Amino acid sequence: DSDHKMRPVFILELKEKLIAKLKYNDVLWVFEKIELPLSIVLSEMELNGIKIDLKAITQLEKTTVKELSKLEKKIHELAGKEFNINSPQQMSAVLFEHLKIAGKHKKTSKGAISTAAAELEKLSGAHPIIDFVLKYRELQKLKTTYIDPFPSLINKSGRICTTYNQTGTTTGRLSSEEPNLQNIPIRTEIGQEFRKVFISSAGYKLVSFDYSQLELRIAAHVSKDKKMIEAFKRGEDIHTRTAAEIFGVDADKVTTNMRRQAKVLNFGILYGMGTLGFQRASGVDRTKAREFIDRYLHEFSGIARYMQDMKDKVHRDGYVTTIFGRRRQLPEAFSGMPQLISQAERMAINMPIQGTEADLLKMVMVEIHKLIHKEKTEEKVKLLLNVHDELLFEIENDMVNDWVVKIKQVMENIHKFEVPLTVDAKYGTNWAEMKSI
């Protein structure tokens, strides 16, 4: 039909208009040098997939069912009655009407007290039942999101192929779906158990490369904060250094608790954490929390200045960019609504850092892909996954040592920053049990 013949013409016209728009917004470089070449890399990763140990997943399913049943018994025992743990309404009634757990409660749109994980975490310690409910919820989520659907997603080669989305996030990070392999809980015991089901093929090893504190290194670079830059250049532990500055003690006098509070601040500040957020996360009172934040911003004045600069920029231009030019429009800054304005300010502080981190990983993936093809080793060195700051490869046994050096070299020298970039490499036959190289 005539309509069908017209389509290629429209596409060409659209191309010119969109290229003009990219030029106008100064993001053509990001499109041509990062996103376009990356699409080829992602298609290969999606086709590669990752091998799954079906026996291990069947075993894990049995273990999970047993564990959930134990937790259910314990929760019913602590509640003094049986109820449906998966029903938010029944959960809310048991916790706040039956057990009368006190605390600051957030209401849902329907007027019931919220039992969202974030809300329950704030009540941790108010009653023993809370921690068991949180554990149950996490296990249940892992079971329904991953363990149950996994066997049906495995292809004829015994591998699972995820789908990457290049335009799914506002910061430029990749997202992954069907299944989402970027959300697997990593810090929990069950999350680690689940990672064991991802295995290497016979004659290969899984090799993981993880940037060390990339976000904070980028923060040091963009803020030009002297103390942070010096600490990274000296190879110090950044959270210990931060604690030493805030508490005014020598680094060797920093306690575990001091370091933990400094870590909360290091990450929290960049996400716009206020007094209340820090108070909750660190367990100190309001006055102390305010004092800590003030001292942090005084000691790390470069960070404080960067935060102010980004707020000013978003109020002036309505957008912020990464160091490579990726742009995020934040029209909320002009909304006149205090809540939306402060949200735009938080995003203006965070996006240039998180977005630069995302750009960097994409550039690395493109470079490594070029190297693999240049050396014609695509059957022996395969890039399988990207999970935030980590890249997971499958490499033939006798090529592991050689390629660890090559990949680290690309990752640590992809761009010249004020601070060194460092990468930790590990290898093993599954994704959970890996040894450092």
ChimeraX attribute file (.defattr): number of C-alpha atoms within 10 A of each C-alpha:
attribute: neighborCount
match mode: 1-to-1
recipient: residues
	/A:1	5
	/A:2	6
	/A:3	6
	/A:4	7
	/A:5	9
	/A:6	10
	/A:7	11
	/A:8	10
	/A:9	10
	/A:10	10
	/A:11	11
	/A:12	11
	/A:13	11
	/A:14	12
	/A:15	12
	/A:16	11
	/A:17	12
	/A:18	13
	/A:19	14
	/A:20	13
	/A:21	13
	/A:22	15
	/A:23	12
	/A:24	10
	/A:25	12
	/A:26	13
	/A:27	17
	/A:28	19
	/A:29	14
	/A:30	17
	/A:31	14
	/A:32	11
	/A:33	13
	/A:34	20
	/A:35	20
	/A:36	12
	/A:37	18
	/A:38	21
	/A:39	16
	/A:40	12
	/A:41	19
	/A:42	24
	/A:43	12
	/A:44	16
	/A:45	21
	/A:46	17
	/A:47	14
	/A:48	19
	/A:49	21
	/A:50	26
	/A:51	21
	/A:52	24
	/A:53	17
	/A:54	16
	/A:55	10
	/A:56	14
	/A:57	22
	/A:58	16
	/A:59	10
	/A:60	19
	/A:61	17
	/A:62	10
	/A:63	13
	/A:64	18
	/A:65	14
	/A:66	12
	/A:67	14
	/A:68	17
	/A:69	13
	/A:70	12
	/A:71	18
	/A:72	19
	/A:73	12
	/A:74	15
	/A:75	22
	/A:76	16
	/A:77	12
	/A:78	16
	/A:79	17
	/A:80	12
	/A:81	10
	/A:82	13
	/A:83	15
	/A:84	11
	/A:85	17
	/A:86	12
	/A:87	10
	/A:88	15
	/A:89	14
	/A:90	13
	/A:91	20
	/A:92	18
	/A:93	16
	/A:94	20
	/A:95	18
	/A:96	17
	/A:97	12
	/A:98	13
	/A:99	15
	/A:100	11
	/A:101	16
	/A:102	12
	/A:103	10
	/A:104	10
	/A:105	16
	/A:106	13
	/A:107	12
	/A:108	11
	/A:109	8
	/A:110	7
	/A:111	8
	/A:112	15
	/A:113	21
	/A:114	20
	/A:115	24
	/A:116	14
	/A:117	14
	/A:118	10
	/A:119	15
	/A:120	17
	/A:121	15
	/A:122	15
	/A:123	18
	/A:124	14
	/A:125	11
	/A:126	13
	/A:127	15
	/A:128	13
	/A:129	19
	/A:130	21
	/A:131	17
	/A:132	17
	/A:133	21
	/A:134	18
	/A:135	15
	/A:136	21
	/A:137	18
	/A:138	16
	/A:139	21
	/A:140	18
	/A:141	12
	/A:142	19
	/A:143	19
	/A:144	11
	/A:145	16
	/A:146	19
	/A:147	18
	/A:148	14
	/A:149	13
	/A:150	18
	/A:151	17
	/A:152	8
	/A:153	15
	/A:154	18
	/A:155	13
	/A:156	7
	/A:157	10
	/A:158	15
	/A:159	21
	/A:160	22
	/A:161	21
	/A:162	21
	/A:163	18
	/A:164	22
	/A:165	14
	/A:166	15
	/A:167	12
	/A:168	12
	/A:169	11
	/A:170	13
	/A:171	23
	/A:172	22
	/A:173	22
	/A:174	21
	/A:175	19
	/A:176	19
	/A:177	13
	/A:178	15
	/A:179	17
	/A:180	14
	/A:181	18
	/A:182	15
	/A:183	14
	/A:184	17
	/A:185	16
	/A:186	14
	/A:187	8
	/A:188	13
	/A:189	9
	/A:190	18
	/A:191	16
	/A:192	16
	/A:193	16
	/A:194	23
	/A:195	18
	/A:196	18
	/A:197	21
	/A:198	20
	/A:199	21
	/A:200	22
	/A:201	17
	/A:202	9
	/A:203	12
	/A:204	20
	/A:205	25
	/A:206	26
	/A:207	29
	/A:208	26
	/A:209	21
	/A:210	20
	/A:211	21
	/A:212	14
	/A:213	15
	/A:214	20
	/A:215	21
	/A:216	20
	/A:217	24
	/A:218	22
	/A:219	26
	/A:220	26
	/A:221	22
	/A:222	19
	/A:223	21
	/A:224	19
	/A:225	19
	/A:226	15
	/A:227	18
	/A:228	24
	/A:229	22
	/A:230	15
	/A:231	18
	/A:232	21
	/A:233	13
	/A:234	11
	/A:235	12
	/A:236	13
	/A:237	13
	/A:238	22
	/A:239	22
	/A:240	24
	/A:241	21
	/A:242	26
	/A:243	27
	/A:244	20
	/A:245	20
	/A:246	22
	/A:247	17
	/A:248	13
	/A:249	12
	/A:250	12
	/A:251	18
	/A:252	9
	/A:253	13
	/A:254	19
	/A:255	12
	/A:256	11
	/A:257	11
	/A:258	18
	/A:259	21
	/A:260	16
	/A:261	22
	/A:262	26
	/A:263	17
	/A:264	16
	/A:265	25
	/A:266	20
	/A:267	15
	/A:268	15
	/A:269	21
	/A:270	21
	/A:271	16
	/A:272	19
	/A:273	18
	/A:274	14
	/A:275	18
	/A:276	13
	/A:277	17
	/A:278	23
	/A:279	19
	/A:280	14
	/A:281	16
	/A:282	17
	/A:283	12
	/A:284	15
	/A:285	13
	/A:286	15
	/A:287	10
	/A:288	14
	/A:289	20
	/A:290	17
	/A:291	12
	/A:292	21
	/A:293	19
	/A:294	15
	/A:295	16
	/A:296	22
	/A:297	16
	/A:298	14
	/A:299	18
	/A:300	21
	/A:301	17
	/A:302	21
	/A:303	25
	/A:304	17
	/A:305	15
	/A:306	18
	/A:307	22
	/A:308	14
	/A:309	15
	/A:310	22
	/A:311	22
	/A:312	14
	/A:313	17
	/A:314	24
	/A:315	19
	/A:316	11
	/A:317	13
	/A:318	18
	/A:319	19
	/A:320	22
	/A:321	19
	/A:322	20
	/A:323	17
	/A:324	15
	/A:325	18
	/A:326	22
	/A:327	21
	/A:328	20
	/A:329	15
	/A:330	21
	/A:331	15
	/A:332	20
	/A:333	25
	/A:334	16
	/A:335	12
	/A:336	9
	/A:337	11
	/A:338	12
	/A:339	11
	/A:340	16
	/A:341	20
	/A:342	15
	/A:343	15
	/A:344	24
	/A:345	22
	/A:346	19
	/A:347	24
	/A:348	31
	/A:349	25
	/A:350	21
	/A:351	24
	/A:352	25
	/A:353	26
	/A:354	24
	/A:355	25
	/A:356	25
	/A:357	25
	/A:358	21
	/A:359	24
	/A:360	20
	/A:361	24
	/A:362	23
	/A:363	21
	/A:364	22
	/A:365	23
	/A:366	21
	/A:367	18
	/A:368	20
	/A:369	21
	/A:370	14
	/A:371	16
	/A:372	19
	/A:373	12
	/A:374	10
	/A:375	8
	/A:376	11
	/A:377	14
	/A:378	15
	/A:379	12
	/A:380	16
	/A:381	22
	/A:382	23
	/A:383	26
	/A:384	23
	/A:385	24
	/A:386	25
	/A:387	17
	/A:388	17
	/A:389	17
	/A:390	16
	/A:391	19
	/A:392	21
	/A:393	23
	/A:394	28
	/A:395	26
	/A:396	21
	/A:397	14
	/A:398	12
	/A:399	14
	/A:400	21
	/A:401	12
	/A:402	9
	/A:403	16
	/A:404	19
	/A:405	12
	/A:406	14
	/A:407	19
	/A:408	20
	/A:409	14
	/A:410	16
	/A:411	22
	/A:412	16
	/A:413	13
	/A:414	15
	/A:415	13
	/A:416	10
	/A:417	14
	/A:418	16
	/A:419	19
	/A:420	17
	/A:421	21
	/A:422	19
	/A:423	19
	/A:424	13
	/A:425	21
	/A:426	19
	/A:427	23
	/A:428	18
	/A:429	20
	/A:430	20
	/A:431	22
	/A:432	18
	/A:433	13
	/A:434	16
	/A:435	12
	/A:436	11
	/A:437	13
